[in-house]
Amino acid sequence: MADYQEMDVQTPEVVALLSKIAACAEANGLAKAAVYMPGILKSLQIKRMGASDKFRTFASEAEARAWLEE
């Protein structure tokens, strides 16, 4: 789980790097990654990082934790 509440919208280069990191994590057994943050633009950037069944964004920490515990 990651708290991106304070993270700014990132450049395409940063999103590309995060996508590579996400692919590496998934290849090494990542089951789920939950990110909570406000804002649609930041959420869309995170969704581009990986498969929607593995990487999801949430408006609150409670929602993120609930999904991780499923």
SULQUI-V802065 format. One record per residue. N is the residue number from 1. PHI is phi in degrees with one decimal (999 if undefined). OMEGA is omega in whole degrees, -180 to 180 (* if undefined). D_FIRST is the distance of its C-alpha to the first C-alpha in whole Angstrom. Layout:
n | phi | omega | d_first
N | PHI | OMEGA | D_FIRST
N | PHI | OMEGA | D_FIRST
//
This chain:
n | phi | omega | d_first
1 | 999 | 179 | 0
2 | -130.9 | 177 | 4
3 | -101.5 | -179 | 7
4 | -107.9 | -179 | 10
5 | -59.8 | -177 | 12
6 | -97.2 | -178 | 15
7 | -75.9 | 177 | 14
8 | -81.9 | 172 | 18
9 | -60.9 | -174 | 18
10 | -99.9 | 176 | 19
11 | -72.9 | 176 | 22
12 | -56.7 | 180 | 22
13 | -66.1 | 179 | 22
14 | -67.4 | 178 | 19
15 | -61.7 | 178 | 18
16 | -62.8 | 178 | 20
17 | -65.2 | 178 | 18
18 | -62.1 | 178 | 15
19 | -64.9 | 178 | 16
20 | -65.1 | 178 | 18
21 | -63.7 | 179 | 15
22 | -62.6 | 179 | 13
23 | -63.8 | 178 | 16
24 | -64.5 | 179 | 16
25 | -61.6 | 179 | 13
26 | -64.8 | 179 | 14
27 | -64.0 | -179 | 18
28 | -102.2 | 171 | 17
29 | 104.8 | 177 | 15
30 | -57.1 | 179 | 12
31 | -90.8 | -178 | 11
32 | -151.9 | 174 | 8
33 | -135.4 | -180 | 6
34 | -109.1 | 179 | 5
35 | -125.1 | 175 | 6
36 | -113.1 | -175 | 8
37 | -166.9 | 170 | 11
38 | -88.0 | 171 | 15
39 | 100.6 | -179 | 17
40 | -69.9 | -176 | 18
41 | -61.9 | 178 | 19
42 | -63.9 | 179 | 16
43 | -62.5 | 179 | 14
44 | -63.6 | 178 | 17
45 | -62.2 | -179 | 16
46 | -65.5 | -179 | 13
47 | -62.5 | 178 | 14
48 | -76.6 | -177 | 17
49 | -72.1 | -175 | 14
50 | -167.5 | -178 | 14
51 | -59.8 | -177 | 16
52 | -65.1 | 178 | 15
53 | -78.4 | 180 | 14
54 | -107.8 | -176 | 12
55 | -115.9 | 179 | 10
56 | -133.6 | 178 | 10
57 | -111.8 | -177 | 10
58 | -139.2 | 180 | 10
59 | -79.8 | -178 | 13
60 | -142.8 | 177 | 11
61 | -63.4 | -179 | 9
62 | -61.6 | 178 | 11
63 | -64.1 | 179 | 11
64 | -62.6 | 180 | 7
65 | -63.1 | 179 | 8
66 | -61.2 | -180 | 11
67 | -67.2 | 179 | 10
68 | -64.3 | -178 | 8
69 | -84.5 | 179 | 11
70 | -65.4 | * | 14
//
